[in-house]
Amino acid sequence: MSFDPARHPNPAAGYYRLTAERRFMYLRQDPAHTQRIVWQKVPVTCPMCAADTGLTLAYDRAADDVVQVLCPAGHLWPEHLVDTGHFITYGDYRGFADPHPDMLWIIDAGFGEEPPPPIDYASEITGIAKYTAKYAARKGKTRIKAAVRKPMRRAKKKALNLAFAPVAAAIRGAWTLQAGGAPKAAPTARSKGNPRRKGGKGKAEFKTPSVAKYRKAYGMDTPEKGPNCLVCKDSGRITAPGISISCTECAGPAAAAMAAAERKAERARTAKPSQSRRSGTAESAAPKAPNGRTGSARGVTVAGDNDQPIRINSTSGGSPLADQDAAAVRDAVGKATRAAAAAAGRAPAGDVYVAGKNNSSIVSVTDDGATRSD
């Protein structure tokens, strides 16, 4: 037998194979009519299992004499009742080949696979309408039930949470005690960190620690502050082998130190009075300034470039300086003096002593044993 299921059907090459989902009919002459020929349609049936659907028919003009049939159960037999000429014409018709025009009458007679049953459009449309109506009704009922059940479920859940809140707190405390820790107090409705307070929808506010705390926790050193002027490194002069010129990008260390001293003095003047001064005795005992106005007159004279005196005289009607503030001012003035000396190209000969008391003009400076007055 030449039946090969893996071989592709090719009517132009003489190999025909087709699988019929419905019954396959062959033609047989009716013996009851003797005057004229009447053809009967008879289905092909498996002689072993009587299967008449799902049959596979194959015929090779070069190797076969009859049509081979294979049923779904695997039974294979030669079917002599199927005319080979009829099967070749039907194969050419189904395989888009060139069928013999004189043999196309077998198609009209009913040879081949049965046509599908006619579609009952009325029943199909009725079934679709019924299914659509039932589907819409089910969806409507689902939406109505959801609209009723959702608020009820929310209310039940809220009631259960309120009812079991003490139980949950007791269990939480028991677990915490068993773990070796102390239970934390539950946040109230007015607490700032309670995410369930009125008007609060987000989580509790979390404050990020500062970088200093992270650095302290990890044992890291505090980074050193670099110079303000990257050109002269806060020295006031640009130096190189054979070159020493003043820096044009910054005002120099003396001006920076004097500005810092002025800022410290301003902060000291505008600061709140100390605790000892709040008793009421300091303000009443404050002397008058040399200009006749009540207040503090402070004057400082330091040596600048080329030993030229730089006088800072500030008279304010505010509260007098405390001892701590005066010490801060003196420290700033000393730094300014040393910076000015360094900018002038010489090192300070010694410490600078400023003579004077609080609430009085400071007009004399002692530098390296020499006293200068304003």
SULJOUR-V352662 format. One record per pair of residues at least 24 apart in sequence whose ideal C-beta (glycine too) atoms are under 7 Angstrom apart, sorted by the first residue. I is the first residue (numbers start at 1). J is the second residue. Records with the same first field share a line. If there is no record, write none. Layout:
# SULJOUR-V352662
I=J / J
This chain:
# SULJOUR-V352662
1=68
2=60 / 63 / 64
3=58 / 68 / 70 / 76
9=95
11=91 / 92 / 95 / 97
12=97
14=60 / 61 / 62
15=60
16=58 / 59 / 87 / 88 / 91
17=56 / 57 / 58
18=57 / 91 / 94
19=56
20=55 / 113
21=53 / 54
22=53 / 113 / 114
23=52 / 53 / 114
24=55 / 57 / 112 / 113
25=110 / 111 / 112 / 114
26=81 / 82 / 83 / 86 / 111
27=86 / 106 / 109 / 111
39=109
41=110
44=69 / 79 / 82
46=71 / 75
47=77
48=75
49=73 / 75
59=84 / 87
86=111
236=343
252=343
253=339 / 342 / 343
254=304 / 336 / 339 / 340 / 343
257=335 / 336 / 339
258=336
260=332
261=329 / 332 / 333 / 336
264=328 / 329 / 332
265=314 / 329
268=321 / 325 / 328 / 329
269=316 / 318
270=318
271=325
273=319
274=322
277=319 / 322
286=320 / 359
287=359
289=315
290=361
291=315
293=317
296=320 / 321 / 359
297=361
298=362
299=361 / 362 / 363
300=333 / 354 / 362
301=363 / 365 / 374
302=333 / 336 / 337 / 340 / 365
303=337 / 340 / 367
304=340
305=340 / 343 / 344
306=344
309=374
311=374
320=358 / 359
321=358
326=358
330=354
